[in-house]
Amino acid sequence: MTRSQTDLIIDRLDAQSAKIDRLQSQIDQMQGGLTVLKALGALLGVGGIGTLLAWFQSQSGK
C-alpha cells in the first residue's frame, strides 16, 4: 500500500468520523427534546396532553 492510498483511507475515515459526530449530536438533541416532552406529559397528565395537542392544532389552522 502506497503512502497516497494510506492518506486517502485516513481522509475517508476522518470524514466518516465527522458524520458520526454530527449524527450523535442530532441524537443528543432529540433525546433532550424527548426528555422535555416526558416532563410535560408527567406534569399535564393524559387529559392535559390531549388538550395541549388540540390547542396546537387549532393554532396551526389559523
C-alpha positions in Angstrom: 0.0 0.0 0.0 1.4 3.4 -1.0 1.5 6.5 1.1 -1.2 8.2 -1.0 -3.5 5.2 -0.6 -3.0 5.3 3.2 -3.7 9.1 3.2 -6.9 8.5 1.2 -8.1 5.9 3.7 -7.3 8.2 6.6 -9.2 11.1 4.9 -12.2 8.8 4.4 -12.1 7.7 8.0 -11.9 11.3 9.1 -15.0 12.2 7.0 -16.9 9.2 8.4 -15.9 10.2 11.9 -17.3 13.7 11.3 -20.6 12.3 10.0 -20.8 10.1 13.1 -20.2 13.1 15.4 -23.0 15.1 13.6 -25.4 12.2 14.0 -24.5 11.8 17.7 -25.2 15.5 18.2 -28.6 15.2 16.5 -29.4 12.1 18.6 -28.5 14.0 21.8 -30.7 16.9 20.7 -33.6 14.5 20.1 -33.1 12.9 23.5 -33.2 16.3 25.1 -36.4 17.1 23.3 -37.9 13.8 24.4 -37.0 14.5 28.0 -38.8 17.8 27.8 -41.9 16.1 26.3 -41.8 13.4 29.0 -41.6 16.1 31.7 -44.6 17.9 30.1 -46.5 14.6 30.0 -45.8 14.0 33.6 -47.0 17.5 34.6 -50.1 17.6 32.4 -51.3 14.0 32.6 -53.2 12.3 29.8 -56.1 14.8 29.6 -53.8 17.7 29.6 -51.7 16.4 26.8 -54.8 15.9 24.6 -55.9 19.5 25.4 -52.5 20.8 24.6 -52.4 18.9 21.3 -55.9 20.2 20.3 -54.8 23.8 21.1 -51.7 23.4 18.9 -53.8 22.0 16.1 -56.2 24.9 16.4 -53.3 27.4 16.3 -51.7 25.9 13.2 -55.0 26.1 11.3 -55.2 29.9 11.6 
